Amino acid sequence: MRGETTPAPAPLPINRVAITISIMLATFMQGVDTTITNVALPHMQGSMSASQDQVAWVVTSYIVAAAIMTPLTGWLAGRFGIKYVFLASVAGFTVASMLCGVATSLPQLVLYRLLQGICGAALVPLSQAVLFQINPPERHAKAMAVWGMGVILGPIIGPALGGYLTDYYNWRWVFFINLPAGILSSLGILIFIHANRPAQREPFDFFGFAVLSLAIGALQMLLDRGELKDWFGSTEIWIEATIAGLCFYLFIIHTATAGDRSFLNRELLKDANCIVGNILMFLNAIPLFGTMILFPTMMQALLNYPMLTTGLVTAPRGVATMIAMFLVARLVGRIDTRLIIVTGLVLNAVALWTMTGFSLVMGVGPIITTGLLQGFGLGFVFTPLSTITFSTLPRQILTQGTAIFSLTRNIGSSVGIAIVEMLLVENTQIVHSRLVEHLRPDNPLAQAPHLMAPFSLTIPSGVAALNAEATRQAAMVAYIDDFQLMMMVVIAALPLLLLLRKPRPASGAAVAAE
């Protein structure tokens, strides 16, 4: 938003605490919801008598709706004020969660998930904007540490929480769990956040929003359904790719020629830290969400861990992230922020390199160790990266900046998940074919005593057991290849830190939340 805001009195410390708790409940609720439903999909499929393709829309509808609405957050906050947009979003998300829990058919569930995505899109960027505005610059690092906990811990905890609720209750509780948090958050926002209105109201750029929405929606559809539809072997994927490419092109041309009437404030494109910070966020979202998706499937499908144990084994990563964020909050301002980010990226790269040594005979030790190391590294990246990205940004466009930052993180996560899942399937097939081409009767190593029961090339059960084992071995190699790719992405992000400018010294008073 470009209009100047009318300042309100700075909130008292007790108010700041209450506001922080309220908005972090909303952020954590939204973060959990991005992953909690994935675990319950098979149960929903059986309950709704739906095919795999049909039940996938429960996830796709939410992702697409949230992606389309995220860029609109800045304009809505500038038009109606942060308080009212935030309150409407939390209340709408809570009501939509309740409706999802009571849905009796798949069309109803998909419709309510669309509503949930529309309302949930604003929660993360607005929570970040509010924390920046109710805290003076010298407290921004601590505020971002709290914000990062909700954003990162929510998706990490989601699968374990979803597995527990689904196993011990039923899939409807993955939605009902949002109700207490949503109600408390709504009351806190209503009571404690001050209502400010912008002094100027911008006209809405319908064309810019329309083409950007179509581009993002088509891209998200392509990424989410690509593996299911065999990528560009499908007409649907070609259509989505064409729409995404054309609409992104039209949006870029429109932004360059529309001047101040553009939907995207061009001041964002003039700020080097904002541009580089968003690129770094995109690249770091790939290993963050890539490993988040790979670990549960690897542990359950290959290592035969139950869902609850999987959640407990992966939980230390979130604990390490939380500890690192609080530590970083004390370091920012004393140490160059860019050095802190470098440390986090290096730790993340080392963790991913260690993951390339995983095997089918390992215990939980390597998983916990690498999770702790990666979690610690992520904590050293996200808090200072959020701080430095907005350190040189004019305050009047801060809300739109946080919305674009959130959108970049979401697209990075979608791209990362699509890439690792595609490579996992393809590399498993390639490695499997190479393994089985030597399993033939004329190979002495494929005979006893080298090949023992239950494996055999002469009886059907032995052949089936041999094929299953070859598939497991191939899948493990494919997982290792994914970890190696994500390590290379993290290393590729390191040179970009040279383009970040050192944040200016903290000064000035806090501005109250709108």
N, C-alpha and C positions, 0 to 999 in steps of 0.2 A: 504494500500500500504506500502511496506517495504523500497522502495528506498528513499534515502535522496533527498530533494528538494533544488534547487538553490535559495538562498534568494534574494529578490528584495528590493529596497528601501521602507521603511515604508510609507504608504500613508499619505498625508497631512490631517488635520482635515476636510477640506471641501470635500476632496475626500472620506473620511470615511463616511461622512453624505450622499453623493451622492450614494455610494455603498450600504449603509444600506437601503436607500429608494428604490433603484432598486431591491435588492434581496427580500425585504419585500413585494413589489408588487407581485413578483412571488410566494412567500410563501402564501400570503393571497389569491391570485387567485386559487392556488391549494387547499387550505383549503376549500374555498367556494365551489369548484367544487365537493368535496367529498360528500356533502349533498344536493346541490341545485337541482340536477336532480331528486332526490327521489320524490319531490313534483310534478314534471311535468310528471311523468310516466303515470298516467291515460290519460293525454292529448296526449302524444306520442302514447299510445296504440290505441286511437281512430283515430288519424291521420294516423297511419301506418296500421290500420286494423289488429292488432296483438293480440294474446292471452296474458293472464297474464304471463304465463310461458315464452313466447317468448320475451316480452318487458323487463322482468327481466334481460335479457342478456345485456341490456344497462348499468346496474349497475355492473353486474358480470364481464363483459369483462374488464371494467376499473380497478376494484379491483384486478383481477387476474394478469393483465399485469403489474400494478404498483408493486404488491407484488413480482413478479418474477424479475423485473428489479432493485429493490431497493438494493439487495446485490451486484449488479454489479457496483454500483456507485463508490465505493472506487477504484476498479481496473481501471475503465475508467478515473477517475480523475488523478490517478497515471500515466496512459499511455499517456493521451493527455493534461493534465493540467485542473485545475478547471475552468478557464475562458471559454475555448472552449466547455467543456462538459455542463457547465451551460448555455452558450449562445445557444447551439444547443437544449438543453432541453426546454428552454423558448420559442424559436422560433418555435420548433416543436409542443409544447403544444398549442401555439397561432394558428398556422395553422390548427391543428387538431380540435380546438374549432370552427373555421370558417367552416370547412368541416362538422362537426356535425350539425351546424346550417342550412346548405343548403342541408343536406341529404334528399333524396326523397324516400328511402325504408329502411326497418329495417336492412337488411344485410349491407347496406352502413353505417348506423348509428352505428351498432355494430363494424364494421371494423374501423371506425374513432375513436370510443371510445377506442378500443385497442391501436391505435396509441397515443391517448391522455394519456392513462395510462403508456405506455412505456416512453413517454417524461416527464410526470409529476413525475415519481418515484424519479428522482434525485433532484427535486427542494427543498424539505425540508431538506434532509441531507447536500446538498451542501450549502444551505443558512446558516445553523448552522456552518458548517466548515469555511465558509468565515468570518462570524462574529467573530469566535474565532481567526482567523488569522490576521484580520485587527485591532484587539483591543489588547492592552497589558493585562496581566493577571488580573490586578487590575480593569479593566473595563469589565471583562467577565460577571459579574452578571447583569450589566446594558444592555449588548448586548443580554443576554439570556432573559431579560425582554421584549425587543423589539421583539426578535424572537418568544417568547411564545405568544405574542399578535396575531401575524399572524397565528400561528399554531392552537391556541384554538379559537380565535374569528371567523376565517373563517368558520369552520363547524357550529358554533352557529348561525351566521348570515345567512348562506346558505338557510335554509328552509323558513325564512321570505322573503328573497330576491327572492327566487324561486317562492313563492306564489304570490308575488306582480307582478313579470314579467309575470307569466303565466296568472294571472287574467286580467291584464290590457293590455297586448300585446299578445304574444303566447309563446309556449314552446321553440321556437328556440332562444329566447332572453336569456335563461339561459346559452347558449353557446356564443352568440354574446357579452355578457357582459364582456367576458374575453379579447376581442381584444384590447381595449385601454390600459388596464393594461399590457398585454403581450408586446405590441409595446414599451411602455415607459420603461418597465423592460429590454427588449432586448437592447435598445439604451444605457441605463445606464450601463449595463454589458459590452457592446462593448467599450464604451468610458472610463470608470473609473477603471475597474478591470485590474490589471497588469497581463500579461501573463508570467507564469513561467513554465518551463519544468523540470521534474525530471531528476536528473543526471543518475539514473539507471532505466531501464525498466524491469519489471517482466514478465516472461512467463505466459501465461494464463492457468489456471487450468480448462480445458474443462470438465473433469469428475466431479470435485467438483461443478462447476457451474451448470452442467446439472442435477445432482441428487438433489441439493438444490432447483433448479427451479421447478423441478417436484414435490418435496415434498411440497413446499410453494403453488404452483398452485393447487395441489390436495386438500390441507388443506383449502385453500380459497374457492374452489368450494364446498367442503363438508359443510363448515360453511354457505356459502351464499345460498345454495340450499337445505340444510337439512330440514328446516321447510316445504318448498314447496313440497318436495318429501317424507315426513313422515319419515325422518331420516333413521334408519337402517331397515325399512320395504321396502326400495328401493334398487334394485341391483346397481343403479348408485352410491349411497352413500357408499355401501360396497366396490365397486371398488376404489372410491376416497380415502377411509380410508386405504385400503390396499396399494395403491400406496404411499400415504403420509407416512405411517409407515415404509414401506420398504426403501423408498428413504432417510428418515431422518436417519434410521439406517446405510445405506451405507455412508451417508455424515459424520456421527460421526466417523465411522471406518476409512474412507479415511482421515479425518482431523487428527486423532490420529497417522496415519502411514505414511502420505505423507511428513512430515517434513516441510521444508521451501517452498515446492512446493504446499502446500495446498491453496485452494481458500480463506479460512478464515485465516487471520493472527492469529497465536496462541498466540501472545503477548496479544491480547485482552482477551484471556481466563485466562491469568496469572494475570490480573489486578483485584483486589477484588472490587474496586469501580465501575469498568465498569460492572462486572457481576451482582453485587447487584443492581446497578442503573438500569440496563436493566430489572431485575426482578420486581423492584418497578414500573418502567414505565409500564410494562405489566399489573400489578395488578391495577394501577391507571387509565389505559385506559379503564378498564371495567366499572367503574361507570361513568367516563366522557362521553363516547359515549353511554352507556346504558341509562342514564337519557336523553341524547340528543335525542335518538330515542323514548323513552317512553312518554316524555312530550307532543309533538305535537299530537300523536295519542290519548292520554288520554284526552287532552283538547278538541279536535275536536269530537271524537267519544262519549265520556261520558258526557262532560260538554257543548257541542254544541257551542264552540267558532269558529268563522271563522278563516281562515288561517292567515290573516294579524294581527288580534288581538292576535292570538297565538304567532306570532313572536314578537310582541311588549311586551307581558307579559313575555316572556322568555329572552328578550334582557338584562334586568338588570343583569343577571348572567354574561354576557360578560363584562359589565361595571365594575362589582365588581372584575372580574379577572384582568382587565387592571389596576385598581387602586392598587390592591394587588401586582402586578408585579413591578410597579414603587416603591412601598414601600419596597418590598423585595430587590430591587437593592441597596437601601441605607443601608439595614441591613446586607447584606452579607459582611463579612469581619470584622464586629463589633460584631456579635453574631455567635455562632457555627451554621454552616449551617444545621446540623442535628436537632437542636432545632427548626429551622424555618420549616423544613419539618414535624416534629412532630406536630407543631401547625396547619399546613395545613391539615394533615391527620385527626386530631381531629375535626377540623371545618367541614371537609367533612363528617365524621362519624355522627356528631351531625345533620347536614343538612339532611342526609339520614334517620336518626332516626325520625326527625320531619316529613319527608315525609310519614312515616308509619301511621301518623294520618290523612292523606288526606281522604276526603269523597265526596260523590256526591252532597252535599248541600253547599260546601264551595264556597267562592268567590275567587277573584284573589289574595287576601292578602297573604294566606299561600304559594301560588305558587311563588309570587315575593319574599317573605321573605326567603324561603328556597333556591331559586335561587341565591339571593344575598349572603347568607351564604356559599353555595357550591362554587360559583364563587370565593369568597374571599379565601376559602380554597384551591381551585385549583391553584390560583395565588401564594400561599405560598408553593406549592409543585413543580410545573413544572420548575420555574426558578432556585431555588437552586438545584433541582435534576439534571437538565441538567449541571449545573456548577460542582457539586461534582462528577458526573459520569466520566467526562473527566479530572478532576483536576490532576490525577496521570497517565494519559495516554501519552506515547511518542508522540510528535507532528507529527512525520512522518507517524503515523497510525491513525491520528485524523479523516481524511475523511472516512476511513472505519469504524471507531468507530461510527461516526454520522449516517452512513448508517444503521448499525446494530441497533442503537438506534431507528431510524425511523421505521425500519422493525418491531421491537418489539412492538412499539406503535400501528402500523397498525394491527398486529396479535392480540394484546390485545383487540383492538376495535372490530375486527371481532368476536373474541371469546365471548366478552361481549354482543354484539348485538345478536349473535346466541343464547346464553344462556337465556337472558331475554325474547326474542321473543318466544322461545320454552316453557319456563315456563309460560309465559303469556297465551299462547293458552291452554296448558295442565291444568293449575290451574283454568282457566276460566271454562273449561269443568267439572272439578271435583267439584268445588264449585257450579256450576249451577245444577249438578245432585243432590247434597245434598239439595239445596234449593227447587227444584221442587218435591222432593219425599214426602214432607209434604203437597203439594198443591193438595188435593184430596177431593172429596165430603163429606167423612165421618169425615173430620177434621172441628170442629166448628169454628176454627179461619180462615178458608178459606171461610166462609159464611158471609153475611151481618149481623150486621153492620160493622164487622171487615174488610171485603173486599168490597170496594165501586167501583163504576164506575170510570174509564172505564174498571176495572178489573172484570172478571167473569169466572167461571168454566163451564158455561152452554151455552154460545154463542161464536161462532168462533172469533169474533172481541175481545171479552173480554179475551179469552184464549191467543190470539196472543199478546195483550197488557201485559198480565201477564208474558208471556214467555220473552218478550222484556225487561221488568223491572227486571226479575230474571237474565237475561244475563248481564244487566248493573251492578247490584249489584255484581255478580260473577266476572266480569271484574275488578271492583274496588278493590276487595279483591286480585285478581291476581296481579294488579299493586303494591299494598302494599307489597305483598310477594316478588316481585322483588326488591323493595327499601330496604327491610330488608336483602335480600341476598347480595346486593351491599354494605350495611353497614358492613356486616360481612367480606367481602373481604377487605375493607379498614382497619378494625381492625386487620385482619390477616397480613397486610403489616407492621404494627408498629414494631414488633420485629426485622425485617430485618434491621432497622436503626442501630442496635447495631453492625452490620457487616461492616458498612461504616467507612472508615478511614478519619480523619480530613484532609481537603485539605492543601497542603503545602502553605506557605506564597507566595503571588503574587510577582513575580520578573521577570526581563527580559523584553526585548523589544518585540514589536509586530512583527510578521512575515507577510509580505504582502501576499495577496491572490494569489494563483497560477493562 
